[in-house]
Amino acid sequence: MRLEEIYARYFRRVYAFVLSLSRNEHTAEEITQETFFRAMKNPEAFQGRSSIDTYLCSIAHNLYVSSLRRRKREAADPDWAAIPDDRDLEGDLMNRDTAKRLHRMLHRLEEPYKEVFSLRVFGELPYQEIGALFEKGESWARVTYFRAKQKLQRMMEEEDHE
């Protein structure tokens, strides 16, 4: 497959993935462009051990994490507000206010829970691809997602009782 075809075929998927991580259109666009630039600059790096879109999302993931680290060094951490809940987290995403609260609370989760939850819920990635991004298995991704969901539910319950 030619590089132009790869770009045309996978651009939206990678952009949506980065947007789900960053929740910022400008950041998503920048990182997506950089992802394809890096992939095209060094096509030999793709060894075929995963699908092309998983490979591209892996590059995007690494670029996003690097940008977070860079931003963290450059500025103070934002003030994350606490958020409430409804016990069904996926259902909560339909409610804008609750989704905002959930997103803010998600930032208080430690890694890898925060990222696995984001990739699954916002990025809509299958467990197999999430596992591949972390160089782990599908069951690791399932368990990590489940634990992240439990942690968020506990955080929300605690806040509801405050």
Salt bridges, closest charged atoms under 4 A:
GLU4 OE1 - ARG2 NE 3.17
GLU30 OE2 - HIS26 NE2 2.54
GLU34 OE2 - ARG38 NE 2.86
ASP53 OD2 - ARG13 NE 3.36
ASP85 OD1 - ARG87 NH1 1.62
GLU90 OE1 - LYS149 NZ 3.34
GLU110 OE2 - LYS151 NZ 2.97
GLU111 OE2 - LYS114 NZ 3.95
GLU115 OE2 - HIS61 NE2 2.09
GLU129 OE1 - ARG13 NH2 2.91
GLU138 OE2 - ARG142 NH2 3.02
GLU157 OE2 - ARG87 NE 3.68
GLU159 OE2 - ARG101 NH2 3.11
ASP160 OD2 - ARG87 NH2 3.39
